[in-house]
Amino acid sequence: MAKEENHLKAIITGFVLVVLTLAFIVSISEQTNTTITKTYVSGESQGGVGCWVRVEDETGDILAQVNETDGQFSDGDCNITLSNAPTGWKSEECVLTDVVLTNNTGDLKYTLDTDYVLDTTNGVVSLINTTTTSHWLNLSNNTLVSYYYCPDSYVVSSWGRTILGTNVGIYAIAILLVVIYLVYTLLEKKKEYEN
């Protein structure tokens, strides 16, 4: 009788543990995801009003054009520092990726090294005076920037991210094995009672 009680306690404990681990697997996978995935920023609005100057084109239309006297690569108004610019270890080990600049409406994409220059190590964008970067003056002069950056918890080494990425899968397999064992044990017990 004591053996059957111990067996029943083990089965109940196993099921309780399975339910608890299933409850925690979502939290574990979310935490793991923050350490192995870069964060995406979509359409960060960067004001550049001081960068543009009012000019008139050949037809007399008023445009806002990048101020050439401000100087590309200078500390002038035409330099935009992104909100999540890399600092510390990120400046060398985890620079910005997939940076896309557009005009304020998002319908005109700027070209890297033609319309702007990007320093991925410090998150500074320098606008260049081109036909593409000129805006009609009645539009907002904001620039929209989308990019990926590394959160503080990001694991830099690729092998570390691989190991962490497999943890959730291994955890799920362990739960599956426990469930299989519990079902097998219950079926064996059922056979004993039937005989």
C-alpha positions in Angstrom: 0.0 0.0 0.0 2.8 2.4 0.9 4.5 1.7 -2.5 1.2 2.6 -4.3 0.9 5.8 -2.3 4.5 6.8 -3.1 3.8 6.0 -6.8 0.7 8.2 -6.8 2.5 11.1 -5.1 5.3 10.9 -7.7 2.7 11.0 -10.5 0.9 14.0 -9.0 4.1 15.8 -8.3 5.2 15.1 -11.9 2.0 16.6 -13.3 2.2 19.7 -11.1 5.8 20.2 -12.2 4.7 19.9 -15.9 2.0 22.5 -15.4 4.4 24.9 -13.7 7.1 24.5 -16.3 4.6 25.1 -19.1 3.6 28.3 -17.3 7.2 29.4 -17.1 8.3 28.5 -20.7 6.7 31.6 -22.2 8.6 33.8 -19.7 11.8 32.0 -20.4 11.5 32.3 -24.1 10.7 36.0 -23.9 13.7 36.6 -21.7 15.9 34.6 -24.0 14.6 36.4 -27.0 15.8 39.8 -25.6 19.3 38.5 -25.2 19.7 37.0 -28.7 17.7 39.4 -30.9 18.5 43.0 -31.9 15.7 45.5 -31.3 14.0 47.2 -34.3 13.1 50.8 -34.4 10.7 51.8 -37.1 10.3 55.4 -38.3 12.1 57.3 -35.5 11.4 60.9 -36.1 14.5 63.1 -36.2 14.0 66.8 -36.4 16.3 68.6 -38.8 14.8 72.0 -39.1 18.1 73.7 -38.4 19.7 71.8 -41.2 17.5 73.0 -44.0 17.6 76.5 -45.5 14.9 78.2 -47.5 15.8 78.3 -51.2 14.1 79.0 -54.5 14.4 76.6 -57.4 14.6 77.6 -61.1 10.8 77.8 -61.4 10.5 80.0 -58.3 9.1 77.2 -56.0 10.3 77.5 -52.4 12.3 74.5 -51.2 14.0 73.5 -48.0 17.5 72.3 -48.9 20.3 70.9 -46.8 22.6 73.8 -45.6 25.9 73.2 -47.4 27.7 75.8 -45.2 26.9 73.7 -42.1 29.4 71.2 -43.4 29.0 67.5 -43.7 30.7 65.6 -40.9 30.8 68.7 -38.7 29.0 69.1 -35.4 26.3 71.2 -37.2 22.6 70.9 -37.5 22.8 68.4 -40.4 24.2 65.7 -38.1 21.5 63.5 -36.5 22.3 61.3 -33.6 19.9 58.4 -33.3 18.1 57.8 -30.0 19.6 54.3 -29.6 23.2 55.2 -30.7 25.8 52.6 -29.7 27.8 53.5 -26.6 30.5 51.6 -24.7 31.0 48.0 -25.9 28.3 48.4 -28.5 30.4 51.0 -30.4 32.8 48.2 -31.4 31.0 44.9 -30.9 27.4 45.7 -31.9 27.0 48.5 -34.3 23.7 49.7 -35.9 22.4 47.6 -38.8 19.9 47.9 -41.6 19.6 51.7 -41.3 17.0 53.3 -43.6 16.4 57.0 -43.9 13.4 58.5 -45.5 11.7 61.9 -45.8 9.1 63.0 -43.3 6.2 61.1 -45.1 8.2 57.9 -45.6 7.7 57.9 -49.4 11.2 58.9 -50.4 14.1 56.7 -49.4 17.5 58.4 -49.0 20.6 56.6 -50.4 23.6 55.8 -48.1 26.8 57.6 -49.2 24.8 59.7 -51.7 22.2 61.5 -49.6 23.7 60.8 -46.2 26.7 59.3 -44.5 26.3 57.0 -41.5 28.7 56.3 -38.7 27.4 53.0 -37.3 29.7 53.1 -34.3 28.3 56.2 -32.8 24.9 56.5 -34.5 25.5 59.8 -36.3 23.9 60.5 -39.6 25.2 63.4 -41.7 22.8 64.6 -44.4 24.2 65.7 -47.7 22.7 68.4 -50.0 21.2 66.5 -52.9 18.0 66.7 -55.0 16.6 63.9 -52.9 17.1 65.6 -49.6 15.5 68.8 -50.7 11.9 69.3 -49.5 9.1 71.6 -50.3 9.1 74.2 -47.6 5.5 73.6 -46.6 6.3 70.0 -45.5 7.8 69.1 -42.1 11.5 68.8 -42.3 11.7 65.7 -40.1 13.6 62.7 -41.3 12.4 59.2 -40.4 15.0 56.6 -39.5 14.5 52.8 -39.1 17.3 50.6 -37.8 18.3 47.6 -35.6 20.3 48.2 -32.4 21.6 46.0 -29.6 19.8 46.2 -26.3 21.9 46.2 -23.1 21.2 42.5 -22.5 22.3 41.5 -26.0 24.8 38.6 -26.2 27.5 39.5 -28.7 29.0 36.1 -29.4 27.2 34.1 -32.0 27.9 30.8 -30.3 26.4 32.2 -27.1 23.2 33.3 -29.0 23.0 29.8 -30.5 23.3 28.1 -27.2 20.6 30.4 -25.6 18.4 29.9 -28.6 18.4 26.1 -28.1 17.7 26.3 -24.4 14.0 26.8 -24.9 13.8 23.8 -27.3 15.7 21.6 -24.9 13.4 22.7 -22.1 10.4 21.9 -24.2 11.8 18.4 -25.0 12.4 17.8 -21.3 8.8 18.6 -20.6 7.7 16.3 -23.4 9.8 13.4 -21.9 8.3 13.9 -18.5 4.8 13.9 -19.9 5.6 10.7 -21.9 7.0 9.1 -18.7 3.9 10.1 -16.7 1.5 8.7 -19.3 3.5 5.5 -19.6 3.5 5.1 -15.8 -0.3 5.6 -15.7 -0.9 3.1 -18.4 1.3 0.5 -16.6 -0.6 1.2 -13.4 -3.9 0.7 -15.3 -2.7 -2.7 -16.5 -1.8 -3.8 -13.0 -5.2 -2.9 -11.7 -6.9 -4.7 -14.6 -5.0 -7.9 -13.9 
